[in-house]
């Protein structure tokens, strides 16, 4: 009988832990207790004004603005005056949003969105039609408020490294973070979550700058860095940039050499 009670208690604890972990991971814990009294309104940028001409963007602000303000306040950020950085992990199927105020140097994790669907296998994109999500160091190059998948953010694939290492005539293109739950080489995060991400990106966008996004095969490079693997040298190169951010919570300066390798400096 005692064993039965212990088993029931252990099961109950595991269930409670799982529920708590689910809410923490999905960043949807109740923010109702957070007051907006400390929020500082800023003058809307010309880019936000331009985006607000589109109905889908206006709808996203109507549905998500208060939630995002409370989420930001929960991280100690009290206005839309910030910079963001995105990281995606293909094996873990997770897109992270990192954020910092403009008078600080280190980023902190704001939230993470699960992929709704994955595409391809671990490894870089090298030719049009291979179904691969790219791997490497990119930037958001275009905002699409009239996407076939509600809203979308374009990744600047092929970058300078891809242009050297990928098929010279057919490297592929049109890689997006978008709504919905369909993909062939893109990252879908559902309509609900893409509204949040799109607004965070609008507010983090500055004229003359673009939002960095780093796409990795996994968070755990030690599991895949095996000599003899076809991607060993490429992944070893990616890991240098991954480790730099993990250690410093700052972005490295990134260049590409004539062989397509990434070169990182502080």
PyMOL commands that set and color helices and strands:
alter all, ss='L'
color gray80, all
select helices_A, chain A and resi 2-25+46-51+55-74+160-165+191-204+221-223+232-248
alter helices_A, ss='H'
color red, helices_A
select strands_A, chain A and resi 82-89+94-101+108-114+136-147+150-155+175-178+187-188+212-216+253-256+262-265
alter strands_A, ss='S'
color yellow, strands_A
deselect
rebuild
show_as cartoon
